[in-house]
Every structure is written in C-alpha cells, then in structure tokens.
Amino acid sequence: MAKYELKTGIVDRTIQVFLQDSSSTTGAGLPGVVAVELVASYIRVETDNDVTITQLTLNDLASLTAAHNDGGWIEINAALAPGWYRLDLPDAVFAAGAWSAGVSLIDGGTDNFVAPWTAEIQLVSYDPEDTVRLGLTALPNAAVESPGGLYTQGAGAGQINQNANGQVDTRPVALAANVITTASINDGAFTSAKFADGFLTAAKYAANAITSTVIADGALTAAKAAAGFFDAVWSVAARILTAGTNILLAKGTGITGFNDLSAGDVRAAIGMSAANLDVQLAALASMISALNNLSSAQVSSAVQAAVIEGTLTLQQVQRILLAASAGLSPTPAAGTRAYRDQANTKNRILANVSAGDRTSVVLDVT
C-alpha cells in the first residue's frame, strides 16, 4: 500500500500509481491499462469519525504534460517504466473535515490481470513540502540565520553567542531613541553588587551604542541607584583627583569642560539673550533715554487719564470736585440742586435733595 502525508486543503494534486501484473510471479508491472479498464474510488475518514466512499470516474489524458483534470489517467512509459501511471486526484479527497483519505483502483472486468492498488493519505494541518517552516505561520518564513529567520547558537552571522551555560552574550550595538526611560528602570535597580569589577568598560560597548538619544530625558534619577551604589567610588576611601588626568586643576588651565564653554554657552546658562552684556546695557540706556524725552504734556496726559475709582479718571474726578466747590449752584426745580461747570454751560452734578440730604446724583464729566 502506498502511503502519503499531505496537507489538508491542497488542490490539483497528481500522484504516481504502480499497477502490478497479478499473473506475474516476480511482481512485474502491468503496462497498457487505460481508464475504462479500471474502477476507482476514494475513501475519507471524517473528523466526526464517519467514513464515506465516492466512486471516481477516470478519463484518459492526452499527454503526460496535460493540465490537471480530476480523474485524469495516463500511462507514463510502457518501455522505460512498465506499470507506472499518472493519476489526477480531485480536490474533494483533501478537503477539510477529514482525518485521512484512501484511494482504491481495481480491475474493471476487462483486464483480469490488474492487481488491486490502494493508497493511504494522512491529512495534516501543516505542509510537509514546505522546507522552511512546514507551513506553520507561528514560525518566520525565512531560512535559519537569514534576515527574518531564527537565530542559532554560535558566533557567526545570524547566531547568538553563549558565553556560559544559562547565559547569553548580549552587547548592545544600537538602541532606539528613548528606549531607556525612567519607567523602564525600577527604583533602586542599580546597586554596587550588580556590577563586577571591570564590568563597565569601553570594550563592552560598540562605538556610539549608548547615546543621548537612547536615554530619555530624566530617565536616570537619584531614586534609580540604591543607597551605597556609589560607595565604591566615593565613600570607602579618600579619592585623589589627579591634575591633568580626570580634572585639570593646573594654574591657568582650569577644569576640563569649563574651558570649552563659549560666550554663548555662558549667556544661555544665566538666562541672557544672544547679545553680550555691554550690548544689553546699551539697549537699557537707550530705553532710559527714551523716558527722558517725554514732554510734560505727555506725562500730564498720562496721569490725567489714569482711572482712580470705578471708571472715573483723575481728570473726571477733578471736574466733579471743581464744580462742587467753585461752580454755580442753582435750583432747577423743587427738591433738586445743581452744580455747574466753570463755563456755566452744563450741570456737572444734578442731585435730588430731600430734607437737606442728597438722595440721587447724576454726573456729567464730559
């Protein structure tokens, strides 16, 4: 019995069939069998354990290279491969819903020398003919160690080096911008016990592996370093900063780094604008000079226009006070009293009076 392992749902599948001559004592193949001389069928064991059988009508193909045709049948070569035939299976054999399938060929009664031929087909959800990932979409569709493929152990391209059992050699070469943030580091994560002697050296990192763009602003805070983390450097023993090595303290030299500050850097540090101090002072002097150029009329106008109560300006209040203290005071009608402007053209104050008291006032400050 021929056995196959094929993916559920494949289409236009052609298989090879070897028909044995039943009269041969040596197992020789039987040539010259055409479609009409055979009875074909296929069997399916479905996923609900039902078994079905369907007769397959065979038809003779015109050539070995003819397009797939369900039930297509043709002898391959009677001289070179006697007994070998091509059989085109219908897609229904491989349709979803079955665990396995079988194919049967028997003599149709016209050639009594055809030995029965059977094949068992195991239907699987993966693709045995996929040489990369067996049709399993959870795996990358690329060769191992190639771009997009799986890594293997080793020091070559597409491999991960294992420097010891249970360890992976991970040396950052490039990190995305802001990949290190304050949220990604637990408070107290850095302790003196976490770092062996010589752990953080220039040789451990590729050139420019950790840059300012990799570490987000504010990512490294005091809370991230546990108490005593820096003891190995500062607290265990007195540390001497050698002049000319880490911090230059030689006379006339100063501290390396501060010597590199430009005038613009200094101005930016103290919040000054782009101009030098003498330029800014000159601008201030110019503004003071502009104040000195104000006329007395401009100053007086500005003072008179100042609001001192409610919506009344100083000028309007002065007009009211002048009318009340030095203006004519006629009685336009019984129970009223008016206080006139200096030109005697309008009532600055028109008051209603009852028993000597003002009960309401109308002002004209224009």
ZIHU-V215741 format. One record per residue. N is the residue number from 1. PHI is phi in whole degrees, -180 to 180 (* if undefined). Layout:
BEGIN
N,PHI ; N,PHI
END
This chain:
BEGIN
1,* ; 2,-76 ; 3,-128 ; 4,-132 ; 5,-127 ; 6,-130 ; 7,-78 ; 8,-59 ; 9,92 ; 10,-68 ; 11,-128 ; 12,50 ; 13,-95 ; 14,-115 ; 15,-125 ; 16,-100 ; 17,-125 ; 18,-110 ; 19,-93 ; 20,-92 ; 21,-78 ; 22,-68 ; 23,-90 ; 24,-84 ; 25,-91 ; 26,-110 ; 27,77 ; 28,-68 ; 29,-77 ; 30,-106 ; 31,-86 ; 32,75 ; 33,-89 ; 34,-105 ; 35,-60 ; 36,-69 ; 37,-88 ; 38,-124 ; 39,-116 ; 40,-116 ; 41,-156 ; 42,-132 ; 43,-119 ; 44,-131 ; 45,-99 ; 46,-80 ; 47,-69 ; 48,-95 ; 49,72 ; 50,-73 ; 51,-117 ; 52,-123 ; 53,-134 ; 54,-133 ; 55,-74 ; 56,-111 ; 57,-80 ; 58,-89 ; 59,-141 ; 60,-75 ; 61,-82 ; 62,-74 ; 63,-157 ; 64,-68 ; 65,-100 ; 66,-64 ; 67,-61 ; 68,-58 ; 69,-143 ; 70,-52 ; 71,84 ; 72,-63 ; 73,-142 ; 74,-161 ; 75,-74 ; 76,-78 ; 77,-166 ; 78,-67 ; 79,-85 ; 80,-85 ; 81,-142 ; 82,-64 ; 83,97 ; 84,-98 ; 85,-139 ; 86,-100 ; 87,-131 ; 88,-93 ; 89,-88 ; 90,-75 ; 91,-62 ; 92,-61 ; 93,-62 ; 94,-104 ; 95,-62 ; 96,-62 ; 97,106 ; 98,-137 ; 99,-80 ; 100,-153 ; 101,-141 ; 102,-140 ; 103,-126 ; 104,-129 ; 105,-128 ; 106,-133 ; 107,-63 ; 108,-85 ; 109,103 ; 110,-100 ; 111,-136 ; 112,-75 ; 113,-101 ; 114,-81 ; 115,-78 ; 116,-57 ; 117,-124 ; 118,-135 ; 119,-141 ; 120,-111 ; 121,-120 ; 122,-87 ; 123,-89 ; 124,-125 ; 125,-86 ; 126,-97 ; 127,-111 ; 128,-62 ; 129,-95 ; 130,-86 ; 131,-79 ; 132,-96 ; 133,-140 ; 134,56 ; 135,74 ; 136,-87 ; 137,-71 ; 138,-74 ; 139,-100 ; 140,-66 ; 141,-91 ; 142,-152 ; 143,-64 ; 144,-57 ; 145,71 ; 146,-100 ; 147,-54 ; 148,86 ; 149,-96 ; 150,-81 ; 151,-84 ; 152,-125 ; 153,-80 ; 154,152 ; 155,-109 ; 156,-91 ; 157,-64 ; 158,73 ; 159,-125 ; 160,-112 ; 161,-81 ; 162,-108 ; 163,-80 ; 164,-164 ; 165,-59 ; 166,80 ; 167,-129 ; 168,-125 ; 169,-78 ; 170,-118 ; 171,-119 ; 172,-66 ; 173,-106 ; 174,-151 ; 175,-119 ; 176,-68 ; 177,-60 ; 178,62 ; 179,-70 ; 180,-99 ; 181,-123 ; 182,-64 ; 183,-73 ; 184,-87 ; 185,-119 ; 186,-69 ; 187,-59 ; 188,75 ; 189,-68 ; 190,-91 ; 191,-127 ; 192,-63 ; 193,-75 ; 194,-78 ; 195,-119 ; 196,-76 ; 197,-58 ; 198,79 ; 199,-68 ; 200,-97 ; 201,-127 ; 202,-59 ; 203,-70 ; 204,-77 ; 205,-125 ; 206,-67 ; 207,-56 ; 208,61 ; 209,-68 ; 210,-114 ; 211,-119 ; 212,-64 ; 213,-76 ; 214,-74 ; 215,-97 ; 216,-66 ; 217,-59 ; 218,76 ; 219,-69 ; 220,-99 ; 221,-114 ; 222,-61 ; 223,-68 ; 224,-76 ; 225,-102 ; 226,-66 ; 227,-57 ; 228,90 ; 229,-61 ; 230,-93 ; 231,-60 ; 232,-62 ; 233,-98 ; 234,-110 ; 235,-97 ; 236,-69 ; 237,-151 ; 238,-65 ; 239,-114 ; 240,-101 ; 241,-90 ; 242,-77 ; 243,-60 ; 244,86 ; 245,-110 ; 246,-99 ; 247,-124 ; 248,-85 ; 249,-116 ; 250,-65 ; 251,-58 ; 252,82 ; 253,-110 ; 254,82 ; 255,-102 ; 256,-56 ; 257,110 ; 258,-70 ; 259,-65 ; 260,-88 ; 261,-70 ; 262,-89 ; 263,-60 ; 264,-65 ; 265,-63 ; 266,-66 ; 267,-60 ; 268,-64 ; 269,-66 ; 270,-102 ; 271,81 ; 272,-83 ; 273,-77 ; 274,-68 ; 275,-78 ; 276,-69 ; 277,-60 ; 278,-64 ; 279,-69 ; 280,-67 ; 281,-66 ; 282,-63 ; 283,-65 ; 284,-66 ; 285,-63 ; 286,-65 ; 287,-67 ; 288,-67 ; 289,-62 ; 290,-64 ; 291,-67 ; 292,-66 ; 293,-85 ; 294,-70 ; 295,-80 ; 296,-64 ; 297,-66 ; 298,-66 ; 299,-66 ; 300,-62 ; 301,-62 ; 302,-66 ; 303,-69 ; 304,-63 ; 305,-84 ; 306,-71 ; 307,-80 ; 308,-115 ; 309,-160 ; 310,59 ; 311,-111 ; 312,-83 ; 313,-85 ; 314,-61 ; 315,-62 ; 316,-66 ; 317,-63 ; 318,-63 ; 319,-63 ; 320,-65 ; 321,-64 ; 322,-66 ; 323,-67 ; 324,-69 ; 325,-98 ; 326,-137 ; 327,-94 ; 328,-61 ; 329,-131 ; 330,-78 ; 331,-116 ; 332,-63 ; 333,-157 ; 334,-60 ; 335,81 ; 336,-130 ; 337,-146 ; 338,-117 ; 339,-126 ; 340,-91 ; 341,-75 ; 342,-67 ; 343,-89 ; 344,55 ; 345,-110 ; 346,-156 ; 347,-86 ; 348,-71 ; 349,-128 ; 350,-124 ; 351,-116 ; 352,-89 ; 353,-122 ; 354,-138 ; 355,55 ; 356,84 ; 357,-105 ; 358,-78 ; 359,-103 ; 360,-159 ; 361,-139 ; 362,-117 ; 363,-107 ; 364,-129 ; 365,-103 ; 366,-77
END
